[in-house]
Amino acid sequence: MNELVKSDKSFVAALLLCIFLGAIGVHRFYVGKIGTGILMILTFGGLGIWNLIDLILIIIGKFTDSTGKIIKS
């Protein structure tokens, strides 16, 4: 049910953070996913793969915040 509700987090902010600082997981900290943000720092965004997947999910409107709400424009 939560995934049908739009998050209060900004789509544009999440997208820009992912593009410019995604390798260190800043976009995950922004949406409240602290644990996976730390893992992204330690793995440099899964050597870029994890960051690319997150970027695609944000663009197509499937990326969620820590409460499960979708971040979309």
N, CA, C and O atoms as a Tripos MOL2 file, in Angstrom:
@<TRIPOS>MOLECULE
protein
  292   291    73     0     0
PROTEIN
NO_CHARGES

@<TRIPOS>ATOM
      1 N           0.8230   -1.2050    0.0000 N.3       1 MET1
      2 CA          0.0000    0.0000    0.0000 C.3       1 MET1
      3 C           0.8650    1.2660    0.0000 C.2       1 MET1
      4 O           0.5450    2.2340   -0.6910 O.2       1 MET1
      5 N           1.9680    1.2640    0.7780 N.am      2 ASN2
      6 CA          2.8390    2.4400    0.8380 C.3       2 ASN2
      7 C           3.4270    2.7940   -0.5100 C.2       2 ASN2
      8 O           3.6740    3.9680   -0.7850 O.2       2 ASN2
      9 N           3.6580    1.7940   -1.3660 N.am      3 GLU3
     10 CA          4.2940    2.0710   -2.6420 C.3       3 GLU3
     11 C           3.3930    2.8570   -3.5820 C.2       3 GLU3
     12 O           3.8680    3.3840   -4.5880 O.2       3 GLU3
     13 N           2.1070    2.9450   -3.2750 N.am      4 LEU4
     14 CA          1.1970    3.7330   -4.0900 C.3       4 LEU4
     15 C           1.2050    5.1990   -3.6720 C.2       4 LEU4
     16 O           0.7020    6.0580   -4.3960 O.2       4 LEU4
     17 N           1.7720    5.4800   -2.5100 N.am      5 VAL5
     18 CA          1.8200    6.8340   -1.9750 C.3       5 VAL5
     19 C           3.1330    7.4860   -2.3730 C.2       5 VAL5
     20 O           4.1950    6.8720   -2.2780 O.2       5 VAL5
     21 N           3.0560    8.7230   -2.8160 N.am      6 LYS6
     22 CA          4.2460    9.4640   -3.2350 C.3       6 LYS6
     23 C           5.0050    9.9690   -2.0140 C.2       6 LYS6
     24 O           4.4090   10.4720   -1.0620 O.2       6 LYS6
     25 N           6.3130    9.8310   -2.0530 N.am      7 SER7
     26 CA          7.1830   10.2900   -0.9730 C.3       7 SER7
     27 C           7.2430   11.8110   -0.9440 C.2       7 SER7
     28 O           7.0030   12.4730   -1.9530 O.2       7 SER7
     29 N           7.5650   12.3540    0.2230 N.am      8 ASP8
     30 CA          7.7470   13.8060    0.3310 C.3       8 ASP8
     31 C           9.1630   14.2180   -0.0780 C.2       8 ASP8
     32 O           9.4710   15.4090   -0.1240 O.2       8 ASP8
     33 N          10.0290   13.2380   -0.3770 N.am      9 LYS9
     34 CA         11.3820   13.5350   -0.8420 C.3       9 LYS9
     35 C          11.3380   13.9800   -2.3000 C.2       9 LYS9
     36 O          10.5190   13.4910   -3.0780 O.2       9 LYS9
     37 N          12.2050   14.8910   -2.6630 N.am     10 SER10
     38 CA         12.2220   15.4740   -4.0010 C.3      10 SER10
     39 C          12.8440   14.5290   -5.0280 C.2      10 SER10
     40 O          13.9390   14.0040   -4.8250 O.2      10 SER10
     41 N          12.1310   14.3230   -6.1240 N.am     11 PHE11
     42 CA         12.6250   13.5150   -7.2340 C.3      11 PHE11
     43 C          13.8930   14.1320   -7.8180 C.2      11 PHE11
     44 O          14.8760   13.4310   -8.0540 O.2      11 PHE11
     45 N          13.8690   15.4340   -8.0490 N.am     12 VAL12
     46 CA         15.0090   16.1340   -8.6600 C.3      12 VAL12
     47 C          16.2350   16.0520   -7.7500 C.2      12 VAL12
     48 O          17.3430   15.8140   -8.2310 O.2      12 VAL12
     49 N          16.0510   16.2450   -6.4570 N.am     13 ALA13
     50 CA         17.1760   16.1710   -5.5230 C.3      13 ALA13
     51 C          17.7690   14.7670   -5.5070 C.2      13 ALA13
     52 O          18.9890   14.6120   -5.5510 O.2      13 ALA13
     53 N          16.9240   13.7460   -5.4450 N.am     14 ALA14
     54 CA         17.4180   12.3610   -5.4440 C.3      14 ALA14
     55 C          18.1660   12.0530   -6.7380 C.2      14 ALA14
     56 O          19.2170   11.4120   -6.7180 O.2      14 ALA14
     57 N          17.6220   12.5090   -7.8540 N.am     15 LEU15
     58 CA         18.2580   12.2710   -9.1530 C.3      15 LEU15
     59 C          19.6210   12.9460   -9.2340 C.2      15 LEU15
     60 O          20.6000   12.3160   -9.6350 O.2      15 LEU15
     61 N          19.6940   14.2080   -8.8610 N.am     16 LEU16
     62 CA         20.9640   14.9370   -8.9260 C.3      16 LEU16
     63 C          22.0010   14.3700   -7.9570 C.2      16 LEU16
     64 O          23.1820   14.2760   -8.2910 O.2      16 LEU16
     65 N          21.5620   13.9950   -6.7650 N.am     17 LEU17
     66 CA         22.4920   13.3990   -5.8050 C.3      17 LEU17
     67 C          23.0320   12.0700   -6.3280 C.2      17 LEU17
     68 O          24.2100   11.7590   -6.1540 O.2      17 LEU17
     69 N          22.1670   11.2940   -6.9660 N.am     18 CYS18
     70 CA         22.5920   10.0140   -7.5230 C.3      18 CYS18
     71 C          23.5860   10.2170   -8.6730 C.2      18 CYS18
     72 O          24.5690    9.4850   -8.7840 O.2      18 CYS18
     73 N          23.3270   11.1970   -9.5120 N.am     19 ILE19
     74 CA         24.2160   11.4550  -10.6500 C.3      19 ILE19
     75 C          25.5900   11.9350  -10.1890 C.2      19 ILE19
     76 O          26.6130   11.4250  -10.6450 O.2      19 ILE19
     77 N          25.6120   12.9120   -9.2880 N.am     20 PHE20
     78 CA         26.8740   13.5400   -8.9260 C.3      20 PHE20
     79 C          27.5920   12.9170   -7.7320 C.2      20 PHE20
     80 O          28.8210   12.9500   -7.6680 O.2      20 PHE20
     81 N          26.8410   12.3500   -6.7840 N.am     21 LEU21
     82 CA         27.4610   11.7850   -5.5790 C.3      21 LEU21
     83 C          27.0170   10.3490   -5.3200 C.2      21 LEU21
     84 O          27.1350    9.8440   -4.2040 O.2      21 LEU21
     85 N          26.5090    9.7020   -6.3560 N.am     22 GLY22
     86 CA         25.9680    8.3550   -6.2070 C.3      22 GLY22
     87 C          26.9980    7.3130   -5.8210 C.2      22 GLY22
     88 O          26.6630    6.3440   -5.1400 O.2      22 GLY22
     89 N          28.2280    7.4840   -6.2340 N.am     23 ALA23
     90 CA         29.2670    6.5050   -5.9260 C.3      23 ALA23
     91 C          29.5000    6.3780   -4.4280 C.2      23 ALA23
     92 O          29.9770    5.3440   -3.9620 O.2      23 ALA23
     93 N          29.1700    7.4150   -3.6730 N.am     24 ILE24
     94 CA         29.3180    7.3330   -2.2170 C.3      24 ILE24
     95 C          27.9600    7.2650   -1.5190 C.2      24 ILE24
     96 O          27.8860    7.4150   -0.3000 O.2      24 ILE24
     97 N          26.8970    7.0430   -2.2710 N.am     25 GLY25
     98 CA         25.5880    6.7580   -1.7010 C.3      25 GLY25
     99 C          24.8420    7.9160   -1.0660 C.2      25 GLY25
    100 O          23.9630    7.6900   -0.2340 O.2      25 GLY25
    101 N          25.1600    9.1300   -1.4260 N.am     26 VAL26
    102 CA         24.5190   10.2900   -0.8050 C.3      26 VAL26
    103 C          23.0050   10.2820   -1.0410 C.2      26 VAL26
    104 O          22.2470   10.6850   -0.1590 O.2      26 VAL26
    105 N          22.5610    9.8340   -2.2060 N.am     27 HIS27
    106 CA         21.1190    9.7860   -2.4840 C.3      27 HIS27
    107 C          20.4040    8.8280   -1.5390 C.2      27 HIS27
    108 O          19.2390    9.0550   -1.2120 O.2      27 HIS27
    109 N          21.0670    7.7660   -1.0920 N.am     28 ARG28
    110 CA         20.4530    6.8300   -0.1480 C.3      28 ARG28
    111 C          20.3360    7.4530    1.2390 C.2      28 ARG28
    112 O          19.3440    7.2290    1.9340 O.2      28 ARG28
    113 N          21.3300    8.2260    1.6480 N.am     29 PHE29
    114 CA         21.2220    8.9500    2.9180 C.3      29 PHE29
    115 C          20.0650    9.9470    2.8460 C.2      29 PHE29
    116 O          19.3200   10.1060    3.8130 O.2      29 PHE29
    117 N          19.9140   10.6140    1.7110 N.am     30 TYR30
    118 CA         18.8480   11.6020    1.5240 C.3      30 TYR30
    119 C          17.4610   10.9940    1.7160 C.2      30 TYR30
    120 O          16.5860   11.6240    2.3100 O.2      30 TYR30
    121 N          17.2530    9.7720    1.2170 N.am     31 VAL31
    122 CA         15.9220    9.1570    1.3280 C.3      31 VAL31
    123 C          15.7520    8.3610    2.6170 C.2      31 VAL31
    124 O          14.6940    7.7760    2.8470 O.2      31 VAL31
    125 N          16.7840    8.3340    3.4580 N.am     32 GLY32
    126 CA         16.6640    7.6960    4.7650 C.3      32 GLY32
    127 C          17.1610    6.2650    4.8360 C.2      32 GLY32
    128 O          16.9580    5.5920    5.8460 O.2      32 GLY32
    129 N          17.8040    5.7900    3.7900 N.am     33 LYS33
    130 CA         18.3390    4.4260    3.7740 C.3      33 LYS33
    131 C          19.8060    4.4650    4.2220 C.2      33 LYS33
    132 O          20.7240    4.3360    3.4130 O.2      33 LYS33
    133 N          19.9950    4.6460    5.5220 N.am     34 ILE34
    134 CA         21.3210    4.8760    6.0900 C.3      34 ILE34
    135 C          22.2270    3.6470    5.9480 C.2      34 ILE34
    136 O          23.3890    3.7740    5.5640 O.2      34 ILE34
    137 N          21.7040    2.4770    6.2530 N.am     35 GLY35
    138 CA         22.5070    1.2510    6.1940 C.3      35 GLY35
    139 C          23.0670    0.9840    4.8170 C.2      35 GLY35
    140 O          24.2550    0.6910    4.6740 O.2      35 GLY35
    141 N          22.2240    1.0800    3.7950 N.am     36 THR36
    142 CA         22.7090    0.8330    2.4370 C.3      36 THR36
    143 C          23.5700    1.9980    1.9420 C.2      36 THR36
    144 O          24.4160    1.8200    1.0650 O.2      36 THR36
    145 N          23.3530    3.1790    2.5020 N.am     37 GLY37
    146 CA         24.2260    4.3110    2.1690 C.3      37 GLY37
    147 C          25.6490    4.0630    2.6400 C.2      37 GLY37
    148 O          26.6100    4.3660    1.9330 O.2      37 GLY37
    149 N          25.7760    3.5100    3.8410 N.am     38 ILE38
    150 CA         27.1020    3.1780    4.3730 C.3      38 ILE38
    151 C          27.7510    2.0860    3.5250 C.2      38 ILE38
    152 O          28.9450    2.1500    3.2360 O.2      38 ILE38
    153 N          26.9680    1.0880    3.1290 N.am     39 LEU39
    154 CA         27.5100    0.0350    2.2600 C.3      39 LEU39
    155 C          27.9760    0.5960    0.9220 C.2      39 LEU39
    156 O          28.9760    0.1390    0.3680 O.2      39 LEU39
    157 N          27.2580    1.5780    0.4070 N.am     40 MET40
    158 CA         27.6690    2.1880   -0.8590 C.3      40 MET40
    159 C          28.9820    2.9530   -0.6950 C.2      40 MET40
    160 O          29.8100    2.9630   -1.6060 O.2      40 MET40
    161 N          29.1740    3.5860    0.4460 N.am     41 ILE41
    162 CA         30.4480    4.2730    0.7000 C.3      41 ILE41
    163 C          31.5880    3.2630    0.7050 C.2      41 ILE41
    164 O          32.6380    3.4960    0.1060 O.2      41 ILE41
    165 N          31.3760    2.1440    1.3830 N.am     42 LEU42
    166 CA         32.4270    1.1400    1.5230 C.3      42 LEU42
    167 C          32.7610    0.4320    0.2120 C.2      42 LEU42
    168 O          33.8830   -0.0390    0.0280 O.2      42 LEU42
    169 N          31.7800    0.3550   -0.7070 N.am     43 THR43
    170 CA         32.0050   -0.3640   -1.9720 C.3      43 THR43
    171 C          32.0680    0.5740   -3.1750 C.2      43 THR43
    172 O          32.0850    0.1190   -4.3190 O.2      43 THR43
    173 N          32.1030    1.8870   -2.9170 N.am     44 PHE44
    174 CA         32.0890    2.8920   -3.9910 C.3      44 PHE44
    175 C          30.9280    2.6510   -4.9500 C.2      44 PHE44
    176 O          31.1010    2.6050   -6.1680 O.2      44 PHE44
    177 N          29.7450    2.5010   -4.3690 N.am     45 GLY45
    178 CA         28.5340    2.3120   -5.1670 C.3      45 GLY45
    179 C          28.4970    0.9630   -5.8580 C.2      45 GLY45
    180 O          27.9710    0.8410   -6.9640 O.2      45 GLY45
    181 N          29.0540   -0.0490   -5.2080 N.am     46 GLY46
    182 CA         29.1090   -1.3690   -5.8310 C.3      46 GLY46
    183 C          29.9280   -1.3310   -7.1030 C.2      46 GLY46
    184 O          29.5900   -1.9600   -8.1060 O.2      46 GLY46
    185 N          31.0370   -0.5600   -7.0350 N.am     47 LEU47
    186 CA         31.9160   -0.3290   -8.1930 C.3      47 LEU47
    187 C          31.1540    0.2640   -9.3710 C.2      47 LEU47
    188 O          31.4920    0.0220  -10.5300 O.2      47 LEU47
    189 N          30.1220    1.0440   -9.0590 N.am     48 GLY48
    190 CA         29.3690    1.7500  -10.0870 C.3      48 GLY48
    191 C          28.1080    1.0460  -10.5270 C.2      48 GLY48
    192 O          27.1950    1.6860  -11.0480 O.2      48 GLY48
    193 N          28.0370   -0.2590  -10.3310 N.am     49 ILE49
    194 CA         26.8690   -1.0220  -10.7870 C.3      49 ILE49
    195 C          25.6430   -0.6730   -9.9600 C.2      49 ILE49
    196 O          24.5730   -0.4100  -10.5080 O.2      49 ILE49
    197 N          25.7960   -0.6710   -8.6330 N.am     50 TRP50
    198 CA         24.6930   -0.3620   -7.7280 C.3      50 TRP50
    199 C          24.1870    1.0600   -7.9870 C.2      50 TRP50
    200 O          22.9830    1.3140   -7.9810 O.2      50 TRP50
    201 N          25.1150    1.9650   -8.2110 N.am     51 ASN51
    202 CA         24.7580    3.3440   -8.5010 C.3      51 ASN51
    203 C          23.9540    3.4470   -9.8010 C.2      51 ASN51
    204 O          22.9730    4.1870   -9.8650 O.2      51 ASN51
    205 N          24.3640    2.7150  -10.8260 N.am     52 LEU52
    206 CA         23.6580    2.7120  -12.1030 C.3      52 LEU52
    207 C          22.2450    2.1540  -11.9480 C.2      52 LEU52
    208 O          21.2990    2.6880  -12.5270 O.2      52 LEU52
    209 N          22.1020    1.0920  -11.1770 N.am     53 ILE53
    210 CA         20.7770    0.5130  -10.9360 C.3      53 ILE53
    211 C          19.8820    1.5180  -10.2180 C.2      53 ILE53
    212 O          18.7210    1.6910  -10.5890 O.2      53 ILE53
    213 N          20.4160    2.1820   -9.1910 N.am     54 ASP54
    214 CA         19.6350    3.1980   -8.4740 C.3      54 ASP54
    215 C          19.2380    4.3330   -9.4060 C.2      54 ASP54
    216 O          18.1080    4.8190   -9.3430 O.2      54 ASP54
    217 N          20.1490    4.7600  -10.2670 N.am     55 LEU55
    218 CA         19.8540    5.8420  -11.2130 C.3      55 LEU55
    219 C          18.6920    5.4500  -12.1270 C.2      55 LEU55
    220 O          17.7800    6.2450  -12.3560 O.2      55 LEU55
    221 N          18.7290    4.2450  -12.6390 N.am     56 ILE56
    222 CA         17.6460    3.7690  -13.4990 C.3      56 ILE56
    223 C          16.3290    3.7060  -12.7290 C.2      56 ILE56
    224 O          15.2880    4.1140  -13.2440 O.2      56 ILE56
    225 N          16.3730    3.1950  -11.4960 N.am     57 LEU57
    226 CA         15.1560    3.1130  -10.6810 C.3      57 LEU57
    227 C          14.5740    4.4980  -10.3900 C.2      57 LEU57
    228 O          13.3550    4.6740  -10.3900 O.2      57 LEU57
    229 N          15.4370    5.4700  -10.1440 N.am     58 ILE58
    230 CA         14.9570    6.8330   -9.8980 C.3      58 ILE58
    231 C          14.3040    7.3940  -11.1610 C.2      58 ILE58
    232 O          13.2250    7.9830  -11.0940 O.2      58 ILE58
    233 N          14.9510    7.2120  -12.3030 N.am     59 ILE59
    234 CA         14.4340    7.7530  -13.5630 C.3      59 ILE59
    235 C          13.0770    7.1540  -13.9260 C.2      59 ILE59
    236 O          12.1870    7.8770  -14.3750 O.2      59 ILE59
    237 N          12.9050    5.8410  -13.7380 N.am     60 ILE60
    238 CA         11.6350    5.2130  -14.1180 C.3      60 ILE60
    239 C          10.5730    5.2920  -13.0260 C.2      60 ILE60
    240 O           9.4550    4.8100  -13.2100 O.2      60 ILE60
    241 N          10.9210    5.9020  -11.8780 N.am     61 GLY61
    242 CA          9.9370    6.1200  -10.8220 C.3      61 GLY61
    243 C           9.6720    4.9190   -9.9460 C.2      61 GLY61
    244 O           8.5570    4.7580   -9.4500 O.2      61 GLY61
    245 N          10.6670    4.0650   -9.7390 N.am     62 LYS62
    246 CA         10.5120    2.8750   -8.8990 C.3      62 LYS62
    247 C          11.3610    2.9270   -7.6300 C.2      62 LYS62
    248 O          11.3190    1.9950   -6.8280 O.2      62 LYS62
    249 N          12.1200    3.9820   -7.4370 N.am     63 PHE63
    250 CA         12.9850    4.1130   -6.2590 C.3      63 PHE63
    251 C          12.1350    4.5590   -5.0750 C.2      63 PHE63
    252 O          11.3060    5.4600   -5.2060 O.2      63 PHE63
    253 N          12.3400    3.9280   -3.9160 N.am     64 THR64
    254 CA         11.5290    4.2480   -2.7430 C.3      64 THR64
    255 C          12.3830    4.8370   -1.6260 C.2      64 THR64
    256 O          13.6020    4.6660   -1.5850 O.2      64 THR64
    257 N          11.6970    5.5380   -0.7170 N.am     65 ASP65
    258 CA         12.3940    6.0580    0.4590 C.3      65 ASP65
    259 C          12.3990    4.9800    1.5410 C.2      65 ASP65
    260 O          11.9990    3.8450    1.2840 O.2      65 ASP65
    261 N          12.8430    5.3210    2.7330 N.am     66 SER66
    262 CA         12.9920    4.3350    3.8050 C.3      66 SER66
    263 C          11.6480    3.8020    4.3090 C.2      66 SER66
    264 O          11.6080    2.7570    4.9590 O.2      66 SER66
    265 N          10.5620    4.4960    4.0210 N.am     67 THR67
    266 CA          9.2330    4.0350    4.4430 C.3      67 THR67
    267 C           8.5040    3.2740    3.3480 C.2      67 THR67
    268 O           7.3810    2.8170    3.5570 O.2      67 THR67
    269 N           9.1240    3.1310    2.1880 N.am     68 GLY68
    270 CA          8.5190    2.3940    1.0830 C.3      68 GLY68
    271 C           7.6940    3.2340    0.1270 C.2      68 GLY68
    272 O           7.0650    2.7020   -0.7880 O.2      68 GLY68
    273 N           7.6940    4.5410    0.3340 N.am     69 LYS69
    274 CA          6.9500    5.4320   -0.5670 C.3      69 LYS69
    275 C           7.7830    5.7370   -1.8070 C.2      69 LYS69
    276 O           8.9930    5.9420   -1.7090 O.2      69 LYS69
    277 N           7.1470    5.7670   -2.9580 N.am     70 ILE70
    278 CA          7.8460    5.9840   -4.2200 C.3      70 ILE70
    279 C           8.2480    7.4510   -4.3770 C.2      70 ILE70
    280 O           7.4790    8.3630   -4.0750 O.2      70 ILE70
    281 N           9.4840    7.6490   -4.8620 N.am     71 ILE71
    282 CA          9.9780    9.0010   -5.1530 C.3      71 ILE71
    283 C           9.7810    9.2220   -6.6420 C.2      71 ILE71
    284 O          10.4930    8.6450   -7.4650 O.2      71 ILE71
    285 N           8.8260   10.0460   -6.9790 N.am     72 LYS72
    286 CA          8.5820   10.3300   -8.3950 C.3      72 LYS72
    287 C           8.2430   11.7890   -8.5750 C.2      72 LYS72
    288 O           7.8530   12.4730   -7.6280 O.2      72 LYS72
    289 N           8.3930   12.2620   -9.7990 N.am     73 SER73
    290 CA          8.1670   13.6860  -10.1000 C.3      73 SER73
    291 C           6.7000   14.0170  -10.1200 C.2      73 SER73
    292 O           6.3290   15.1660  -10.3570 O.2      73 SER73
@<TRIPOS>BOND
     1     1     2 1
     2     2     3 1
     3     3     4 2
     4     3     5 am
     5     5     6 1
     6     6     7 1
     7     7     8 2
     8     7     9 am
     9     9    10 1
    10    10    11 1
    11    11    12 2
    12    11    13 am
    13    13    14 1
    14    14    15 1
    15    15    16 2
    16    15    17 am
    17    17    18 1
    18    18    19 1
    19    19    20 2
    20    19    21 am
    21    21    22 1
    22    22    23 1
    23    23    24 2
    24    23    25 am
    25    25    26 1
    26    26    27 1
    27    27    28 2
    28    27    29 am
    29    29    30 1
    30    30    31 1
    31    31    32 2
    32    31    33 am
    33    33    34 1
    34    34    35 1
    35    35    36 2
    36    35    37 am
    37    37    38 1
    38    38    39 1
    39    39    40 2
    40    39    41 am
    41    41    42 1
    42    42    43 1
    43    43    44 2
    44    43    45 am
    45    45    46 1
    46    46    47 1
    47    47    48 2
    48    47    49 am
    49    49    50 1
    50    50    51 1
    51    51    52 2
    52    51    53 am
    53    53    54 1
    54    54    55 1
    55    55    56 2
    56    55    57 am
    57    57    58 1
    58    58    59 1
    59    59    60 2
    60    59    61 am
    61    61    62 1
    62    62    63 1
    63    63    64 2
    64    63    65 am
    65    65    66 1
    66    66    67 1
    67    67    68 2
    68    67    69 am
    69    69    70 1
    70    70    71 1
    71    71    72 2
    72    71    73 am
    73    73    74 1
    74    74    75 1
    75    75    76 2
    76    75    77 am
    77    77    78 1
    78    78    79 1
    79    79    80 2
    80    79    81 am
    81    81    82 1
    82    82    83 1
    83    83    84 2
    84    83    85 am
    85    85    86 1
    86    86    87 1
    87    87    88 2
    88    87    89 am
    89    89    90 1
    90    90    91 1
    91    91    92 2
    92    91    93 am
    93    93    94 1
    94    94    95 1
    95    95    96 2
    96    95    97 am
    97    97    98 1
    98    98    99 1
    99    99   100 2
   100    99   101 am
   101   101   102 1
   102   102   103 1
   103   103   104 2
   104   103   105 am
   105   105   106 1
   106   106   107 1
   107   107   108 2
   108   107   109 am
   109   109   110 1
   110   110   111 1
   111   111   112 2
   112   111   113 am
   113   113   114 1
   114   114   115 1
   115   115   116 2
   116   115   117 am
   117   117   118 1
   118   118   119 1
   119   119   120 2
   120   119   121 am
   121   121   122 1
   122   122   123 1
   123   123   124 2
   124   123   125 am
   125   125   126 1
   126   126   127 1
   127   127   128 2
   128   127   129 am
   129   129   130 1
   130   130   131 1
   131   131   132 2
   132   131   133 am
   133   133   134 1
   134   134   135 1
   135   135   136 2
   136   135   137 am
   137   137   138 1
   138   138   139 1
   139   139   140 2
   140   139   141 am
   141   141   142 1
   142   142   143 1
   143   143   144 2
   144   143   145 am
   145   145   146 1
   146   146   147 1
   147   147   148 2
   148   147   149 am
   149   149   150 1
   150   150   151 1
   151   151   152 2
   152   151   153 am
   153   153   154 1
   154   154   155 1
   155   155   156 2
   156   155   157 am
   157   157   158 1
   158   158   159 1
   159   159   160 2
   160   159   161 am
   161   161   162 1
   162   162   163 1
   163   163   164 2
   164   163   165 am
   165   165   166 1
   166   166   167 1
   167   167   168 2
   168   167   169 am
   169   169   170 1
   170   170   171 1
   171   171   172 2
   172   171   173 am
   173   173   174 1
   174   174   175 1
   175   175   176 2
   176   175   177 am
   177   177   178 1
   178   178   179 1
   179   179   180 2
   180   179   181 am
   181   181   182 1
   182   182   183 1
   183   183   184 2
   184   183   185 am
   185   185   186 1
   186   186   187 1
   187   187   188 2
   188   187   189 am
   189   189   190 1
   190   190   191 1
   191   191   192 2
   192   191   193 am
   193   193   194 1
   194   194   195 1
   195   195   196 2
   196   195   197 am
   197   197   198 1
   198   198   199 1
   199   199   200 2
   200   199   201 am
   201   201   202 1
   202   202   203 1
   203   203   204 2
   204   203   205 am
   205   205   206 1
   206   206   207 1
   207   207   208 2
   208   207   209 am
   209   209   210 1
   210   210   211 1
   211   211   212 2
   212   211   213 am
   213   213   214 1
   214   214   215 1
   215   215   216 2
   216   215   217 am
   217   217   218 1
   218   218   219 1
   219   219   220 2
   220   219   221 am
   221   221   222 1
   222   222   223 1
   223   223   224 2
   224   223   225 am
   225   225   226 1
   226   226   227 1
   227   227   228 2
   228   227   229 am
   229   229   230 1
   230   230   231 1
   231   231   232 2
   232   231   233 am
   233   233   234 1
   234   234   235 1
   235   235   236 2
   236   235   237 am
   237   237   238 1
   238   238   239 1
   239   239   240 2
   240   239   241 am
   241   241   242 1
   242   242   243 1
   243   243   244 2
   244   243   245 am
   245   245   246 1
   246   246   247 1
   247   247   248 2
   248   247   249 am
   249   249   250 1
   250   250   251 1
   251   251   252 2
   252   251   253 am
   253   253   254 1
   254   254   255 1
   255   255   256 2
   256   255   257 am
   257   257   258 1
   258   258   259 1
   259   259   260 2
   260   259   261 am
   261   261   262 1
   262   262   263 1
   263   263   264 2
   264   263   265 am
   265   265   266 1
   266   266   267 1
   267   267   268 2
   268   267   269 am
   269   269   270 1
   270   270   271 1
   271   271   272 2
   272   271   273 am
   273   273   274 1
   274   274   275 1
   275   275   276 2
   276   275   277 am
   277   277   278 1
   278   278   279 1
   279   279   280 2
   280   279   281 am
   281   281   282 1
   282   282   283 1
   283   283   284 2
   284   283   285 am
   285   285   286 1
   286   286   287 1
   287   287   288 2
   288   287   289 am
   289   289   290 1
   290   290   291 1
   291   291   292 2
@<TRIPOS>SUBSTRUCTURE
     1 MET1         2 RESIDUE 1 A MET
     2 ASN2         6 RESIDUE 1 A ASN
     3 GLU3        10 RESIDUE 1 A GLU
     4 LEU4        14 RESIDUE 1 A LEU
     5 VAL5        18 RESIDUE 1 A VAL
     6 LYS6        22 RESIDUE 1 A LYS
     7 SER7        26 RESIDUE 1 A SER
     8 ASP8        30 RESIDUE 1 A ASP
     9 LYS9        34 RESIDUE 1 A LYS
    10 SER10       38 RESIDUE 1 A SER
    11 PHE11       42 RESIDUE 1 A PHE
    12 VAL12       46 RESIDUE 1 A VAL
    13 ALA13       50 RESIDUE 1 A ALA
    14 ALA14       54 RESIDUE 1 A ALA
    15 LEU15       58 RESIDUE 1 A LEU
    16 LEU16       62 RESIDUE 1 A LEU
    17 LEU17       66 RESIDUE 1 A LEU
    18 CYS18       70 RESIDUE 1 A CYS
    19 ILE19       74 RESIDUE 1 A ILE
    20 PHE20       78 RESIDUE 1 A PHE
    21 LEU21       82 RESIDUE 1 A LEU
    22 GLY22       86 RESIDUE 1 A GLY
    23 ALA23       90 RESIDUE 1 A ALA
    24 ILE24       94 RESIDUE 1 A ILE
    25 GLY25       98 RESIDUE 1 A GLY
    26 VAL26      102 RESIDUE 1 A VAL
    27 HIS27      106 RESIDUE 1 A HIS
    28 ARG28      110 RESIDUE 1 A ARG
    29 PHE29      114 RESIDUE 1 A PHE
    30 TYR30      118 RESIDUE 1 A TYR
    31 VAL31      122 RESIDUE 1 A VAL
    32 GLY32      126 RESIDUE 1 A GLY
    33 LYS33      130 RESIDUE 1 A LYS
    34 ILE34      134 RESIDUE 1 A ILE
    35 GLY35      138 RESIDUE 1 A GLY
    36 THR36      142 RESIDUE 1 A THR
    37 GLY37      146 RESIDUE 1 A GLY
    38 ILE38      150 RESIDUE 1 A ILE
    39 LEU39      154 RESIDUE 1 A LEU
    40 MET40      158 RESIDUE 1 A MET
    41 ILE41      162 RESIDUE 1 A ILE
    42 LEU42      166 RESIDUE 1 A LEU
    43 THR43      170 RESIDUE 1 A THR
    44 PHE44      174 RESIDUE 1 A PHE
    45 GLY45      178 RESIDUE 1 A GLY
    46 GLY46      182 RESIDUE 1 A GLY
    47 LEU47      186 RESIDUE 1 A LEU
    48 GLY48      190 RESIDUE 1 A GLY
    49 ILE49      194 RESIDUE 1 A ILE
    50 TRP50      198 RESIDUE 1 A TRP
    51 ASN51      202 RESIDUE 1 A ASN
    52 LEU52      206 RESIDUE 1 A LEU
    53 ILE53      210 RESIDUE 1 A ILE
    54 ASP54      214 RESIDUE 1 A ASP
    55 LEU55      218 RESIDUE 1 A LEU
    56 ILE56      222 RESIDUE 1 A ILE
    57 LEU57      226 RESIDUE 1 A LEU
    58 ILE58      230 RESIDUE 1 A ILE
    59 ILE59      234 RESIDUE 1 A ILE
    60 ILE60      238 RESIDUE 1 A ILE
    61 GLY61      242 RESIDUE 1 A GLY
    62 LYS62      246 RESIDUE 1 A LYS
    63 PHE63      250 RESIDUE 1 A PHE
    64 THR64      254 RESIDUE 1 A THR
    65 ASP65      258 RESIDUE 1 A ASP
    66 SER66      262 RESIDUE 1 A SER
    67 THR67      266 RESIDUE 1 A THR
    68 GLY68      270 RESIDUE 1 A GLY
    69 LYS69      274 RESIDUE 1 A LYS
    70 ILE70      278 RESIDUE 1 A ILE
    71 ILE71      282 RESIDUE 1 A ILE
    72 LYS72      286 RESIDUE 1 A LYS
    73 SER73      290 RESIDUE 1 A SER
